[in-house]
Amino acid sequence: KIICISLIGVALLAGSAAGASKGGSVSLVAYSTPKDAYGKIISAFQKTSAGSGTDFSQSYGASGDQARAVAAGQDADLVALSLDPDVNLLVGKGLVPKNWDANSHKGIVSDSVVVFVVRDGNPKHIKGWGDLVKPGVQVITPNPFTSGGARWNVMAAYGAQRRAGKSDKQAIAYLYKLFKHVPVQPDSARVALQIFAQGKGDVLLTYENEAMYAEKKGVHTQYQTPKNTLLIETPVALTKTGLKKPAAKAFYKYLWSATAQKAFADQGYRPVIKSVAKGYHFYKPAGLFTIESARLG
């Protein structure tokens, strides 16, 4: 039996190697929420001449955790993380080149905005940032030490206060007050959505695309886009290992193709290619701001 199992294992390894040798292999390490989008993009890429025969390994999780895992030695040819600082952690470790954001889109592959997901019918009448800190309101948001989405939420809350004319001190005081309304901090945006779907909390702070994902999965909620909210810009980067692989470089380039951008859009992400974005109607809040425009650093 041991011999048979060993022979089967050898055969499987040989088959895997044969498949990998045709178009190479790509190791993708990504944050939690775009798993479905990347699944569709990878499938479409493998049907192209550039991607034919390419094997993929995929890893999804909280953005900060994923970045630290790669820094600790996890294989990665391409990293798709929630925000620039997680990529720059890998730059500091010598794993990603300093000019990772040198392409025409500054390495940003998709956009979103921070929204409030509320219970069906919005029974707590939550519309703006001030409503999150009213008595009796429980807010679900992930842990900023592990989740990129959580850090976008924090920056959105802080930036909204500054946009409303509050001082730095007042905006920080708001954050302290807000987190007194947070009963639990899951490790990622996707886990936060799952906890909210199970009935915990009155409002979920999350990506707009996660709100759309919830509806697709039959979670009966609705979402509010506050007047002042933050544009989420999610980056991808080739590692130094990926730069040596033609398949990884081809897939990286493919992420800005019309097909890939439509796949992102179909999953609720805002395309960064203007010609693709014209085919979708995403709401633009009056007070939409970016990290750069709000000087949040």
Disulfide bonds with the S-S distance in Angstrom:
none
